[in-house]
Amino acid sequence: MMEAFLSPIIILQWLGTGFGITQVLLSRKNNINNYLFGIISILIGMWVLYYSKLYADILLNLYYLGMSIYGWFYWKFGKLKKEVPITYASILEHYKAIGIVIACFIIMSYWLVFHTNSDVPYWDACTTAFAWAGMWLMAKRKMENWIYLNISNIISIPLLFYKELYIYAGLTIFLFAIGTSGYFKWRHIILNESKHAYKAA
């Protein structure tokens, strides 16, 4: 029993969970350093997912890695070479996010069904699709990122239990709670910034 608890996969899950929790708490506080902890969590998670044959989630983590690097630079400098504020997504950005979900689901489903030994191809693809869109919106510092990421979390929780990745399932439940809290936290930040802008005008 103790040997199983101290197995490499369990230890990696705990380490990845620790860095993941730190990342999401910093993200909730609108702290740019969330990306640094997120990158470490992603790298650890990729090995665990490979071991568990969740191949679409490995690609998701590669995407997370790229978007984390992009997001750090975008949050720091943006298009105007200054820190980008939190904003709501435009109509075009909503369409792009939906397009990411649909395209990702189709591509991932095809790949998982015909080119891997995944036993949960559509489930895995659906989780990945919403997470891809959510991470893109997060990198753009858009409020709606929390909504897409939480949809992914809701779908992912039973999948992780099914795969007996109980620590990651617990982390995902925690992420869902923080994602809900993060949405209201960011909305509060936007309202405060709007009040300050109104007073300055």
NORNOR-V878361 format. One record per run of one state. SS is the DSSP state (A for helix, B for strand, O for the rest). FROM is the first residue (numbers start at 1). LEN is the number of residues. If there is no record, write none. Layout:
ss: (SS;SS)
from: (FROM;FROM)
len: (LEN;LEN)
//
This chain:
ss: (O;A;O;A;O;A;O;A;O;B;O;A;O;A;O;B;O;A;O;A;O)
from: (1;2;6;8;29;34;52;55;77;87;88;91;116;121;140;142;143;145;163;166;201)
len: (1;4;2;21;5;18;3;22;10;1;3;25;5;19;2;1;2;18;3;35;1)
//
